[in-house]
Amino acid sequence: MLVSKLVCERMKEVPQDAKIKSHILLIRAGFIKQVAGGIYTMTMPCQKMSQKIQKIIREEMDAEDGQEVLFPVVMPRELWDQSGRYSSIGDEMVRFKDRGGRDMLLGMTHEEAAVHLVNHTVSSYQQLPVMIYQLQTKFRDEARPRGGLIRVREFTMKDAYSFHSDYADLEKYYYRMYDAYYRVFKRIGLKNFVDVKSDSGMMGGSIAHEFMLITPDGEDSIVFCNDCDYRANMEVATSVIAKGERVDEEAHEIFTGDDKTIEEVCKRLNIPASKTVKAVVYAVKGSADELIVAFVRGDLEVNEAKLKKALGKNVVAYDGGISEDIVCGNIGAIGLSDKLIKVFDKSLQGESGMVTGANKPEYHIAGVDVDRDFGVKEFVDIAKAAAGHRCPVCGGTLRVENGIEIGNIFQLGTKYTASMNMTVNGPDGTAFNPIMGCYGIGVGRAIGSIAQESNDDYGMILPMSVAPWQVHICALRYDDDAVKTKADKLYADLQAAGVEVLFDDRNCGAGVKFADADLMGMPIRVVISPKTLASEEVEIKLRRDKNAERVALDGAVAKISELIASEMDALKA
């Protein structure tokens, strides 16, 4: 490909709306161009990266007995009514009516379509297990798209669905896919990534893992133990929280005036936050009458994902509207209206000498013994784990790091096959609902993650396996007849040898060419100029290295081919 013909505008300036490294680099290198919030055009280099990543994914899915299919983008409401998700999923899903007035939707995930395909097509346990997958563009109307290709509204995704006769078979296949995901991410050049336990969210199911690229710019929080292998997404992470000393005291009201926050009350009473009870109010989405009060120890935060799971309800932040049952800033469990749904975190169990709201202005209650005074029937885990907490496995110290989700796998169980009445016949002829697994990788997010991890101050450093081109030729003084002749021949010879080449044939300065080569990040740069031709040589440099090597012009193709093979072998290893 000739740079002079490439529809891909590079830029020096940092885009104002780009906040993380990958977004900045992909925009500046001309790989993507924004059309609307969370919607991008991929230029040729980015599209070539996408195709290479998809090829690797296909190879690994086919190796696990996957059958590639293509589900429809548009589906009828009736299919999603069967699973219950037409109503349960919020504004992320685009709904519309066709010209006949029928309710339709844009697929943001395809569990329903997978069950629809396999239902009746697979009729016996002898046909199981089976896995089908697709690579397709989807649309999810994210409320806050950000990070370039990291969180978008339109995206290409590989999603796979497996069907099994029992949980033992699902478990076995689930970890085959787990291993396949590690191979995919290593083959596309990612290095600093881990798998973590995660929340299954809208997908449902009981067991789920996310694969996370560790980076300070990540939007997800991951909890690690410093002393063992425990790691989990913040949404599901647990911790052991040290209990306070026993205090035997009668509960009594105290005047706290206008002090309402935990910090203000603690300062007034000269107590640590761990001796207070925090009350956080939520509403149930779509229900004006259901309010929830979540109680945690004052030094902790409520984990909304855990709260949703504990209640089985889609909770949202309370907007502070008028409610005679709530005295904001002075909410407590003692005497709180039974109209409210109350949830108590395990951190409060057994605590004494606590301070909580009195449910009236200007007063709190001190000397509270939670077990004695709250009348709690059940404590549940709804608190966020935090750095410094103890590990639930070994008792070691927890730390928190940021990450970007690059893939996920779920054990769905019979959530979809049961609700959609899919059955197969067992060995004794009895019909049963097959057990499902689900496995996703976002292709655009993989591109963003590669750019996020593999870069320096000058641009991207793309892995050989997914770089749009393997070699970037910079012909300096292309207006010189000797340079033009030799550069054109080298370009042709490399292509004849099966090497993918980007050839900068522009008549512009060396600084511009080198800056563009560094920004775009092809793995090998080759410089040919009057200076190198004086000794019948070219200059060859790996993008990640500082130093270049002079190589005889007639040996350049062999040397470049050797470098490509070495880089590919390293990725496969």
N, C-alpha and C positions, 0 to 999 in steps of 0.2 A: 504494500500500500504506500502510495506517495503522500507525504505530509502536505504537499501543495494542493492536493485534491481532497484531503480529509475534511469532512464536515464535523469539525470538533474545535471549538474556539477556546484557546487557553487564555488565562487572564492573570495579571500580577496581583490585583486587588483581592482582598478577602471579602467575600459577600457579607453584607451586614447581618443577614438573618441566619448565617451559619455559625453555630456555636461550638461544635465538636470537630475534632481533627478530620475524621473521614468525610464529613459533609463539606468542609472547606476544600479538601484536596480533590474530591470528585467534581465539585463545581469548577475549581480553578483549572483542573486538567481538561475540562470540557467533556467529561464522561457522561454527565447528566445535565439536563436543563429543566428548570421548574416550569410546569404548565399551570398548576394551581397548588394550593396547600396540600402537601402529601401526595402530589401527583407529578411524576417526572417523565420526560422523554429520555431514553437511553440512547446515546450516540453509538456509532459503530464500535469503538473500543469497549464500551461497557457491555454492549450486546454480545460481543465476542467472548468477554469474560463470563457472561451469563450462560452462553451456550456450552462453554467448557465445564463450568460447574455442573450444569445439567447432565452433561455426558458422564461425569464421574458419579453423580447420584444414580443415574440409570444403571451404570455398570454394577454398583454395589447393591441396588435393589434387585436387579436381575439375578445376581449371585445368591440372593436370599429367596429365590423362587417367586419373585414378584412378577405380576402380569400388568403391563402398562395399559391403562384405559384412558378415556377422556370423558369426564362428566360434563353435563351442560352448565353453562354460566347462569342461565335463567331457569328457575324451577317454580312449579305451582305451589301455592299456599298449602294445598291439601297434604303434600308430602311432609311438610314441616309441622302441620297440625298433628300428624300421627305421633311425632316425637315430643310434641308440646313446646318446641322451641320457637315456633312462629310468634307466640305470645310472650315467651319468657326472655327472649333476647331483645335488647333495647334498641336505641337509635343507631347502633353500629350497623345494623342490617338495613339495606335499602329495599323498601317495599314499593310496588307500583301496580297499576292495573293495565292489562293489555287492551287492545282495541275492542275486545269482546266484553270488557268489564270484569274479567277474572283477576283475582288477586295473585300477583307474582312476586318474586324476590330475586335479588342477585346473590349467588352463592358466595358466602364468606368462608365456608368450610363445607365438607361434603359427606358427613356421616350418613345422612338420610339417603343421598343418592347412591352411596355404596350399598346400603341395605336393600334399597329398591332393586339394584342390579343383581345382587346375589340371591335375593329371595326368589324361590322357585327354580332358579338356575342351578343352585346347589341344593339338593334335596336329601342327601344321605350323609351320615357321619363319615362314610368311607371317602368322601370327596374333601374332607377337612384334614389338615388345615389348608387354607387358601389365603393369599394376600394379593390385593389389587392396589395399584398406585397410579397417580397422574402427576403431570407437571402442567400447571395451568395458571392463567392470570385471574386474580380474584379482586374483589372490592370490599373493603370494610371501612365504614365511615367513621374513622377515628376522630374523637373530639379534639385531641391535641397532637396532630402529626408533628414530628420534629426529628432532628438528627439526620436529615437527608434520607437515605435509603433505610435507615434503622427503624423508623416508625412512620409508615406511609399509609395511604388509603388504598391505592391500587398497587398490587404486588404479584409477583410470580412465586408460586409455592409448590413444593413437592408434598403431597399428602398421600399417605398409604393407610390401608385398612385391612386387618387380618381377622379371620374367623376361625374359631376353635371349638372342639367338642367338650373340653373341660379346662379348668383353671391351670392344671399342671401343664397342659399343652401350650396354653397362652404364656405361662411363665417361661417356658423353654424358648419359645419364639421371641418373646419380648427381649430377652437378653441376647439373642442373635442380632436383633435390630440395634440393640444398645452397642454391641461391638461394631456393627456396620457403620453406625454414626461416628464412632471414633475414627474409623478408616476414612470416611468421607472428609471429615474436618482436617485430618492430617494430610490427606492427599491434596486438598485445596490450599494447603500451606499455613493453616492456623496452628499456633503453638501453645499459647497460654490460655487453655480452656479446660473446664472441668464439667462433670455432671453433678447435679444437685437434686435433692428431693424437692418437689414442687406441688403447687395446688392445681387440681385438675380444672378448676374454673368452669366455664360454660360447656366444656367437653363432657364433664361428668366422669364417673369412674372413681376408683379408690386409690390406685397407685400411679404416680406420674413422676417423670424426671425431666428436667430441663438441662440443656447443654449451654454453658455460659462462657463467653469470652471475658476474661478478667481485664478490666480497664477502668481507670478513674472516671472516664466519661460515661460509664454505663448507667442506665436508668434503673436497673434492678439492684437490690441489696442482697448480698449473699453472706450467710453466717458460716464461719469456719471455726473449728477448734484448733488451737495451737499445739495440742498434745496428742490428738488422734485423727482419724480420717472423717470425723463427723463434718458434714457440710449440708446446707439446705438453703433454699430460697427463703427470704425473710417472711414470705407469706405463710410458710408452714414451720419455720424453725422454732424449736422449743429450747428452753434453758432452765437451769436450776437457780432459783433466786433465794438468797440467804434471808432467813426470817429474823425479825427484830426480837429484842429481849422481851420477856414476859412482863407486863405491867398490870397489876391488879388495882383497878380504879372504877368507880361508878361513873356512868355516862352523865354528863351535865352540860347545859348550854353555856356558851361563852360569847361575849359581844365581839364582833369582828368588823363592825362598821361597813365601810365601802370596800373593804378588801375582799376580793372574790377569787382571784387566781390562786393557784397552788403557791406560787412564788410570794405573793402578797401575804397570804395567810401564814406561811412559814416564817416570813420575816417578822410579822407582828408577834407570833407566839414563840419565836426562837426555837423552832423544831425543824428536823430534816424532812424533806419531801416524803421519805419512806414512812413517816408516821401520819400521813394523810391518806384520805380516800378520794381518788379522782372520779368524777362523774362526767361521762361524755354522752351527749344526746344525739340519737340518730332517728331518721324516719324510714319507713318502709316505702320503697319506690312504688308509685302508683296507688298508694293508700294514704288518704289524708288523715285517717283516724288512728293509725298505728305509730306510736312513738316508742323508742327503745332507749333505755338508760343503761350504758355499759359502765360498770364499776371496776377500776383497777387501782393498784397501789399508786400513790401520788408520784413516785419516781419513775413510773413506767408509762408507756404509750399503748393505746388500743390498736390491735392489729385487725383492720377491717376485713381482711380476707378470712381470718379465723372466725370473726364475729358472724359473717355471712354464713359460713359453713355450720357454725353452732346453731344458728337460728333456722337455717334453710330458707332464708329470705334475702332479697336484694336490698340491702340497706344503703342509704345515702346520708350525707351530712345533714343535720337538722338546720333549717334556714332561720331559726330564731323567731318563727311566727308566734302569734299569741296563743298561749295555753295556760289555763288557770291552774294546771297541775304541776307546772314547772316554775321554780324561782331561780332563774339563771344566775350562776355564781354561788348559790347556796343550796345546791341539790345534795340530798343525802338519802340513804336507804331507809332510815328510821322515819316512819310515818309518811313515806312517799305513796302517792295514789296507786291503787291496784289497777287503774286503767292503763298504766304504763307497763311495758314489758321490761323486766329487770334481768340483767345478766351480770354475774359476779365472776371475776377472774380468780384463778387458783392462788395468785399472789396474796390475796386477802385472807385465805383460810388460815385460821390459827393466830392471826395478828391481834394485838391488844394495845391499849393506850393510844388509839387512833383518833384523828380529828376528821369529821365529815360534816357536810352541810346540814343545816337544821330545817331546810325547806321553808324558811321564812327570811325576809330581808334582814341583814346586819347581824345574823347569828349563825354560829356553827355549834357542833356538839363535840366535846372532848371526852377522853376517857372511854372511848368505844372499844368494846370487845366484840370483834366481828362475829365469832361463833355464838356468843351470848345474845347480842343485841340485834343482829340483822335477820335472823331466822331464815338463813339460806338453806334451801333443800339440795342444791347442786352447785358446785364450783366447776367452771370450765376454763380451758386455756384460751384466752383472747388477748394476751399481752404480746407485744413485740419483744423478741430477744434483742439483746444489746451487747455491745462490746464490754467485756469485763465480767459478764455473767458466766456461770459455770456450765460446762458441757453436760448435756443429759446422758451422755454415754460413759465418759471417763472422769468427769468432774474437773477437767482442765479449763483453761481460760478461753473464752470465745472472742473472736475478732470479726469485724464486718468489712467487706470489700464490695466495690461496685462491679457490675458486669452487664454484658449485652447478651440477651437470649439469642442463640444461633440455631436451636432446634429443640424439639420436645417429643416425648413419647408418653403414651397413656395406656393403662390397662382399663378399658371401658366397661368390662363385664357385659351384662345383658341390657344396659340402659336403652339402647336403640333397637336391638332385635326383639326385646319383649314389648316395648311400646309400639313397634311397627308390625307386631305379629309375624315375625319371621321365624319359621321352625324348620328343622330337618329331622329325619327319622334316625333314631338311635339303633343300637344292635338288636334290641328286642322289638323294634317297630314303633316304640313310643316316641312321639314328637317332642323336641326340646328346642329352647332358644339358644343358638350358638353364642359363644363368648367372643367379644371383640377386643382388638387392640388398635391403636391409632398412632401415627408417626408423621411428624411434620418438619420440614426444613424450608425456610424462606430463602429464595435464591438472591434477591436483591439485598436482603439483610446480610447474607454471606459476603457479598461484594463490599458492602459498607464495613463489615467487620474486618475483612482483609486489609482494606485501606486504613482502618483504625489502628491495626496492630503493626502493619509493615510499612513504615515510613521513616523519614528523617526530616531535618529542617528544610530540605529542598523539594520534597515531594514523596510520592509513593515508591515502594520497593516491592514490586509484584512477584509472587512466586512463579516459577517456570511453568507449572502445571496449568495455571489459569490466566496468565498474562495474555492480553490480546495478541501481541506479537512477541516472539522470543528474542528478537534482535532489533535494535534501533540503530540504523546507519546514519551518522552525521557526516555529510560531505561538505567540508569547508572549502570555500572558493569554488563552488560548483560551476561558476562561469569560466573556470580554467579548463581548457580542453583536456588536459591530461587527467585531472581529477574527475571530470565528467565521464570520460571513457572508462577509467578504471572502476569508478563507483558504480556505473551502470552495469558493468560486467560482474562485479562482486554481487550486486543485487540479484542479477539473473542467475548466477551460479548458486547462490544460497537457496533461491526458490526451487531450482532444479534438484537440489539436495533435500528438498522437503522441509526447509527451514522457513518459519513464518517471519517476515521481515517488514518493518516500518522504515521507510527510506525518506530522510529529510533532504529533499531535492531543491529546497528554496534558496534563492540568492539573498541571503541575509547574514548577519554577523555570527561569529562563533558563539558569542555569549547568549544570543537568543536561542540558538540550536541546543546548546548544552542545558540551558534553563528549562526548555521544553522537554528534553530527554529526561532530566532528573524529575520534573514534575509528573510526567506520565508514567515513569517507573518501569519500563521494560527491563527484563533481567540482564541483558547484555547490551552494552553500547560499543559500537565500532566507529572509530574516527578515521577518515581518509582525507588527506590534505596535501598540499604541495610539500610540506615539511616531511610527512611520513613517506611520500612517494620518492623523495630524494634518495632514500635507501630501500625503495621497493618494499615498504612495510605498511601495515595498518596498526592502529592502536586499539586493543581490545580490553574492555573493563567490565567486570561484574558490577551491576548497579549498587550492590551493598558494600563494595570495597572502595577504598580511597585510591589505591594505586592501580595504574593501568599497565598492560604488558604489550611490548612491541612484538609483532609476529610478521613473518615474511608474507607478502601478499599472496603468493602462490600456495601458502599453507593455511590461509585464513579460514577457508571453508572447513577443513579438517579440524582445526583448533576449535572453531565455534561449535561444530557438531559434537566434539568431545565434551565441551563445557555443558551443552544442553543435556547430553546423556547423563553426565555426572549429577547435575542438579535434579533431574527427574528421578534418578536412582535414590538420591538422598530423601526425596519426598516419599517414595514408595517404601523405603526402609522404615 
